[in-house]
Amino acid sequence: MSCSQCVVGKQYLGSPRGKTEVFGGVPCYVGTPTVAYDQKKALILLTDIFGVTFSNNKLLVDNFASKGYWTIAPDYLHGDPAPPYAWNNTKFNVVAWTENHTPEVTWPPIKQVIQALKDQGVTSFAVTGYCFGGLYAIELASEQLVDVLIVAHPSQTVVPTTYETLLQKGKAPFLFEMGNEDVELSVAQQEQIDVILGGGKYAPGYKRDCWPGCPHGFAVRGDMLNAEQFAGKSGSFINSIAWLELYF
């Protein structure tokens, strides 16, 4: 279940460099590298509940693009992200919002975008999912629709079921970026996931990082004036790029 920490964090200043494009009828925020890149590869970024119009998410897309990855963030929330008044409002009813964004509503845009990209020649996909988008990223891997999986502090996953399904069906190497103060997945639950996937059990590859002093949402909304959260956010991005370089 999505938690109150899903709306908490810091908003970043910056000037997004990407643009909105439409794939499969779905608006997407797209970051295109300024250097030559492999146009048969696409990195799908699945955002938190604040969606593709939120500056932090745009800047994250831009950051991946700056490292040479064509990065596409679909508006899988149908233009209905968490509203501005939800920001840092722990009384915002995240559960009610989630009930209006069930898989029946949110899955079709994701798959429409992937199919449209396939139709224009993309043959290899990586996915990175944050918070609300984390579960969808894992399920894309379980359905063998992506080749590389990166997830940071997901919400709504079920331990052990979500991860046992990935173990049984997934073929995408999995990088898992977590904090030790996450209220959605405790350290004990993270260690339970390690037991399921670690030690070579998940053959494609599995690595979990647990950043000290980092709460749920740190990789997207972390406080850059907090030394531990700064280390977690910057370190998780560095690790994500290293994972892409290794497997994508």
KOLZAZA-253373 format. One record per residue: x, y, z of N, C-alpha, C in turn. Coordinates in steps of 0.001 Angstrom, whole numbers, padded with zeros to 6 digits, always signed. Layout:
BEGIN
XYZXYZXYZ
...
END
This chain:
BEGIN
+000839-001190+000000+000000+000000+000000+000876+001244+000000
+000519+002260-000792+001273+003497-000812+001183+004171+000549
+002261+004837+000968+002378+005343+002330+002399+006859+002348
+002348+007423+003560+002359+008879+003701+003676+009472+003211
+004772+008704+003253+006057+009217+002773+006083+009380+001255
+005067+008856+000565+005026+008980-000893+004835+010430-001348
+004441+011321-000434+004207+012717-000815+005227+013665-000191
+006213+013118+000516+007143+013934+001288+008483+014047+000573
+009084+015242+000655+010410+015410+000093+010711+016846-000268
+011735+017022-001063+012167+018334-001518+011981+018435-003027
+011548+019609-003479+011448+019856-004921+012707+020567-005380
+013212+020165-006560+014486+020689-007032+014299+021794-008064
+015196+022772-007981+015237+023813-008992+016014+023292-010196
+015732+023839-011335+016420+023404-012543+015567+023679-013756
+016172+023571-014907+015473+023818-016167+015452+022531-016977
+014322+021825-016963+014239+020580-017745+014562+020825-019210
+015296+019882-019792+015752+020026-021172+015005+019118-022143
+014222+018199-021610+013503+017275-022481+012267+017908-023086
+011472+017080-023748+010247+017591-024360+009176+016511-024317
+007951+016942-024512+006833+016000-024535+006665+015437-025936
+006610+014121-026027+006329+013434-027283+005244+012402-027025
+004595+011976-028087+003497+011023-027959+003898+009707-028610
+003771+008626-027848+004018+007277-028362+002795+006423-028051
+002228+005830-029074+001061+004984-028862-000121+005732-028282
-000200+007019-028587-001289+007842-028070-001083+008327-026651
+000083+008053-026076+000349+008402-024678+001396+009524-024617
+001076+010651-023985+002091+011691-023803+003231+011180-022920
+004447+011527-023289+005624+011091-022536+006584+012267-022414
+007280+012333-021289+008403+013264-021190+009645+012506-021632
+010352+013073-022595+011444+012353-023262+012749+013128-023133
+013766+012417-022686+015108+012966-022656+015947+012307-023738
+016463+013109-024657+017253+012590-025771+018716+012981-025597
+019626+012032-025647+021045+012363-025486+021515+013355-026547
+022462+014165-026175+023027+015131-027126+024189+014515-027894
+024569+013302-027516+025623+012581-028224+024984+011424-028978
+025761+010782-029831+025252+009619-030560+024837+008533-029573
+023710+007888-029856+023217+006830-028978+022561+005749-029814
+022381+004589-029211+021788+003450-029891+020272+003632-029938
+019739+003905-031117+018313+004178-031248+017454+002922-031183
+018083+001768-031031+017322+000536-030842+017139+000204-029363
+017616+001110-028499+017484+000924-027057+016690+002072-026456
+015856+001755-025470+015095+002786-024773+015048+002459-023289
+015229+003488-022473+015079+003372-021032+013717+003953-020655
+012865+003135-020085+011542+003567-019637+011644+003963-018163
+011229+005178-017849+011257+005656-016464+009823+005805-015974
+009498+005063-014929+008158+005082-014353+008194+005878-013057
+007460+006979-013046+007585+007985-011999+006838+007623-010719
+007061+008454-009722+006269+008414-008496+004883+008996-008771
+004090+009210-007726+002700+009639-007924+002585+011074-008420
+003699+011820-008450+003631+013199-008940+003794+013299-010458
+004083+012198-011107+003967+012116-012554+004998+012856-013370
+004723+012924-014662+005715+013414-015618+005821+014932-015663
+004900+015642-015026+004995+017103-015019+005796+017620-013824
+006106+016762-012875+006842+017150-011673+008305+017383-012029
+008848+018527-011610+010202+018917-012024+011245+017876-011638
+011138+017276-010455+012135+016280-010049+012195+015116-011025
+011029+014686-011493+010986+013564-012427+011550+013957-013790
+011232+015159-014234+011800+015641-015504+013321+015710-015422
+013826+016245-014322+015271+016381-014175+015952+015017-014092
+015262+014037-013503+015816+012684-013446+015907+012077-014843
+014865+012268-015640+014909+011831-017041+016089+012486-017756
+016225+013796-017572+017324+014521-018208+018685+013974-017782
+018796+013615-016502+020077+013085-016010+020452+011785-016713
+019475+010904-016886+019760+009655-017606+020130+009956-019062
+019414+010888-019678+019723+011245-021067+021132+011814-021189
+021560+012564-020171+022897+013161-020217+023995+012102-020178
+023630+010895-019742+024591+009790-019712+024501+008914-020961
+023707+009355-021931+023672+008662-023209+022516+007716-023414
+021504+007761-022534+020366+006844-022646+019110+007606-023072
+018522+007157-024174+017245+007726-024618+016197+007310-023587
+015642+008281-022880+014835+008002-021698+013421+008534-021883
+012449+007667-021649+011048+007990-021911+010238+007734-020650
+009559+008765-020166+008694+008648-018987+007244+008770-019445
+006513+007665-019529+005115+007714-019986+004210+008341-018929
+003209+009053-019390+002178+009548-018478+001181+008420-018237
+001612+007452-017439+000746+006314-017166-000321+006629-016124
-000285+007874-015610-001297+008321-014654-002419+009080-015338
-002436+009087-016661-003518+009693-017450-003721+011167-017119
-002627+011901-016932-002769+013321-016638-003389+013600-015286
-003368+012622-014392-003997+012764-013079-003018+012374-011976
-001886+013090-011875-000949+012799-010787-001505+013313-009461
-000800+013036-008392-001177+013620-007111-001190+015141-007252
-002197+015820-006728-002334+017266-006929-001305+018066-006144
-001095+019316-006517-000092+020137-005823-000283+020201-004311
-001534+020208-003844-001746+020322-002401-001329+019054-001649
-001048+017987-002377-000570+016763-001731+000889+016868-001301
+001625+017798-001902+003063+017895-001669+003343+018202-000193
+004087+017324+000441+004447+017427+001854+003235+017530+002774
+002115+016999+002327+000884+016989+003116+000610+015549+003547
+001053+015205+004745+000924+013816+005195-000530+013429+005467
-001437+014416+005405-002854+014108+005566-003528+013797+004223
-002778+013979+003139-003322+013647+001827-003644+012164+001787
-004807+011839+001259-005264+010443+001245-004639+009695+000066
-003445+009174+000296-002727+008463-000761-003488+007210-001176
-004102+006558-000208-004821+005320-000512-005976+005593-001469
-006735+006656-001213-007860+006997-002095-007351+007339-003491
-006244+008065-003567-005666+008392-004883-005273+007101-005603
-004642+006191-004876-004205+004926-005473-005385+004130-006009
-006491+004174-005309-007675+003413-005733-008236+003913-007054
-007886+005136-007419-008294+005678-008726-007229+005452-009796
-006154+004779-009423-005055+004525-010365-004652+003054-010261
-005635+002202-010446-005421+000763-010356-004699+000254-011602
-004185-000964-011555-003514-001518-012730-004386-001527-013990
-005691-001677-013822-006578-001657-014991-006511-000324-015727
-006197+000730-014971-006112+002075-015541-004700+002401-016009
-003726+001995-015221-002361+002459-015443-001501+001544-016327
-001858+000258-016403-001062-000639-017240-001162-000332-018745
-002360-000090-019276-002449+000098-020733-001524+001160-021303
-001394+002360-020691-000482+003348-021294+000965+002872-021348
+001398+002161-020309+002784+001678-020298+003021+000722-021465
+002118-000212-021628+002301-001210-022685+002089-000614-024079
+001230+000401-024171+001054+001083-025466+002348+001768-025884
+003020+002385-024927+004278+003067-025238+005333+002055-025671
+005449+000965-024949+006441-000049-025306+006160-000608-026693
+004897-000888-026997+004569-001432-028312+004872-000422-029411
+004556+000853-029165+004833+001883-030168+006325+002011-030428
+007124+001909-029378+008571+001974-029547+009088+000757-030308
+008522-000406-030025+008885-001598-030795+008551-001397-032272
+007398-000813-032527+006963-000610-033911+007896+000318-034678
+008588+001189-033962+009517+002092-034652+010961+001602-034571
+011150+000346-034124+012463-000274-034245+013232-000503-032969
+012683-000119-031812+013388-000380-030559+013324-001879-030261
+014455-002455-029940+014520-003901-029711+014938-004263-028287
+015415-003292-027523+015893-003582-026169+015425-002488-025218
+014898-002930-024071+014340-001989-023093+014963-002204-021725
+015273-001105-021072+015551-001100-019641+014430-000313-018985
+014192-000600-017702+013176+000153-016977+013739+000551-015623
+013410+001774-015206+013721+002215-013859+012448+002778-013255
+012095+002281-012078+010843+002673-011453+011067+003188-010048
+010340+004258-009713+010491+004923-008424+009147+004959-007700
+009143+004572-006436+007937+004642-005601+006775+003916-006275
+005727+004651-006648+004553+004052-007275+004927+003298-008545
+005922+003784-009258+006340+003135-010498+007180+001887-010300
+007634+001651-009058+008520+000521-008818+007872-000827-009055
+006642-000982-008580+005948-002253-008777+005758-002545-010261
+005386-001527-011030+005180-001726-012468+006484-002151-013140
+007600-001557-012705+008892-001938-013276+009192-003413-013011
+008959-003846-011777+009204-005247-011426+008301-006165-012250
+007052-005770-012418+006126-006619-013163+006462-006652-014650
+007002-005560-015192+007476-005597-016579+008576-006646-016728
+009447-006721-015722+010517-007722-015768+009946-009128-015615
+008952-009275-014743+008346-010589-014557+007642-011067-015820
+007154-010118-016620+006517-010465-017887+007523-010536-019034
+008808-010363-018715+009897-010457-019692+009735-009443-020822
+009281-008239-020457+009117-007161-021428+010297-006199-021424
+011201-006364-020445+012385-005501-020365+013617-006369-020138
+014761-005794-020469+016020-006528-020395+016857-006161-019178
+016578-005019-018582+017303-004556-017399+016291-003906-016459
+016445-004158-015148+015498-003683-014148+016231-002912-013057
+015775-001665-012839+016294-000838-011750+015098-000282-010983
+015095-000460-009677+013977+000003-008861+014514+000699-007620
+013913+001828-007289+014235+002528-006053+012973+002671-005212
+013084+002257-003974+012023+002369-002953+010602+002218-003520
+010253+001011-003964+008920+000803-004537+007828+000819-003468
+006636+001172-003877+005459+001019-003026+004578-000082-003604
+003741-000646-002768+002709-001611-003150+003224-002997-003516
+004518-003245-003393+004971-004611-003623+004594-005481-002424
+004452-006748-002666+004075-007687-001614+005235-008641-001372
+005709-008665-000150+006784-009590+000224+006146-010815+000878
+006382-012013+000355+007388-012348-000664+006861-012449-002090
+005540-012333-002303+004927-012747-003569+005514-012048-004788
+005624-010705-004721+006112-009950-005882+007492-010442-006312
+008327-010722-005338+009716-011064-005613+009885-012542-005952
+009032-013376-005416+009044-014785-005814+008607-014942-007265
+007644-014116-007670+007211-014144-009073+008344-013712-009986
+009064-012670-009590+010223-012227-010374+011264-013340-010452
+011511-014002-009336+012478-015106-009308+012105-016191-010307
+010817-016502-010367+010353-017589-011227+010327-017205-012707
+010045-015940-013011+009762-015548-014386+010751-014550-014988
+011408-013783-014152+012215-012682-014671+013521-013118-015305
+013980-012313-016262+015266-012551-016909+016127-011290-016948
+015634-010214-016318+016348-008933-016349+017180-008768-015087
+018468-008465-015192+019280-008169-014019+018643-007047-013197
+018616-007214-011876+017822-006362-010987+018717-005605-010009
+018718-004277-010123+019363-003389-009155+018286-002784-008271
+018468-002885-006956+017460-002494-005977+018061-001436-005059
+017574-000207-005153+018099+000901-004363+017123+001252-003241
+017564+001075-001999+016700+001262-000838+017390+002111+000224
+016578+002613+001156+017095+003314+002324+016754+002538+003578
+017504+002792+004634+017257+002036+005863+016146+002652+006718
+015564+003764+006253+014458+004377+006980+013152+004301+006186
+013088+003404+005230+011900+003268+004382+010768+002630+005188
+009618+003316+005243+008479+002766+005990+007639+001823+005136
+007880+001817+003835+007129+000937+002937+007741-000461+002900
+009079-000520+002887+009802-001797+002944+010888-001659+004000
+010657-002259+005148+011622-002177+006240+012911-002904+005873
+013950-002657+006653+015210-003369+006428+014995-004873+006560
+014160-005280+007513+013880-006707+007669+013230-007282+006417
+012323-006546+005819+011687-007006+004578+012691-007014+003431
+013549-005992+003382+014584-005962+002354+015487-007192+002466
+015822-007556+003683+016663-008739+003890+015919-010015+003515
+014612-010002+003690+013812-011155+003254+013852-011282+001733
+013830-010136+001048+013941-010136-000413+015322-010648-000841
+016352-010271-000077+017696-010788-000357+017729-012316-000301
+017032-012867+000668+016994-014328+000801+016345-014957-000431
+015318-014290-000969+014611-014811-002144+015477-014725-003399
+016148-013574-003584+016812-013301-004864+018335-013378-004813
+018896-013223-003627+020347-013120-003517+021055-014456-003553
+022371-014384-003406+023178-015602-003383+023146-016395-004664
+022893-015703-005780+022857-016385-007067+021535-017034-007402
+020544-016928-006508+019246-017563-006771+018551-016928-007969
+018664-015600-008074+018103-014920-009251+019207-014848-010296
+019182-015779-011215+020306-016006-012121+020706-014796-012964
+019762-013957-013415+020187-012827-014252+021090-011838-013527
+021001-011780-012210+021813-010855-011423+020958-010020-010492
+021431-009859-009261+020687-009100-008255+021661-008381-007339
+021364-007102-007075+022185-006315-006151+021266-005343-005426
+021359-005324-004104+020603-004346-003318+021570-003431-002591
+021301-002127-002667+022010-001139-001865+021033-000584-000838
+021504-000403+000386+020676+000175+001438+021423+001376+002011
+020902+002564+001729+021582+003805+002077+021179+004277+003464
+022155+004503+004342+021843+004934+005708+021220+006334+005743
+020252+006490+006632+019624+007796+006813+018678+008199+005709
+018317+007246+004820+017486+007590+003671+016074+007018+003828
+015060+007874+003701+013672+007435+003798+013119+007016+002440
+011888+006574+002457+011182+006298+001204+011189+007563+000340
+011503+007396-000950+011473+008526-001882+012784+009249-002077
+013841+008820-001392+015087+009592-001400+015702+009755-002786
+015526+008778-003677+016177+008837-004993+015497+009823-005934
+014314+010298-005556+013583+011280-006364+013390+012594-005614
+013141+012501-004301+012745+013684-003543+013630+013911-002315
+014824+013320-002299+015699+013440-001144+016146+014865-000886
+016470+015156+000367+016922+016484+000798+018411+016615+000495
+018750+017447-000466+020133+017594-000890+020980+018374+000113
+020339+018950+001145+021089+019612+002207+021347+018664+003381
+020835+017451+003269+021089+016415+004247+022174+015499+003691
+023281+015383+004394+024446+014673+003841+024130+013225+003487
+023365+012541+004336+023075+011137+004070+022130+010992+002883
+021122+011844+002807+020190+011764+001679+020872+012183+000377
+021765+013159+000450+022538+013539-000734+023369+012353-001225
+024012+011665-000271+024828+010505-000644+023960+009411-001252
+022758+009212-000676+021877+008172-001186+021351+008481-002570
+020904+009712-002768+020353+010074-004080+021439+010029-005156
+022572+010665-004902+023634+010696-005914+024223+009305-006112
+024386+008561-005010+024959+007223-005120+024054+006257-005853
+022747+006348-005612+021818+005444-006298+021796+005729-007798
+021948+006996-008181+021995+007316-009613+023291+006795-010237
+024406+006988-009546+025686+006472-010040+025609+004956-010216
+025016+004281-009241+024882+002824-009325+023973+002410-010482
+022931+003206-010723+022011+002904-011829+022734+002993-013164
+023544+004024-013330+024297+004164-014575+025292+003011-014724
+025942+002635-013636+026888+001507-013695+026166+000221-014077
+024936+000030-013564+024163-001158-013891+023784-001169-015367
+023383-000009-015873+023051+000095-017297+024285-000166-018156
+025405+000373-017746+026645+000161-018522+027026-001320-018533
+026736-002010-017459+027110-003423-017352+026180-004318-018148
+024876-004002-018131+023901-004938-018682+023123-004429-019887
+023228-003155-020224+022397-002587-021279+023269-002003-022378
END
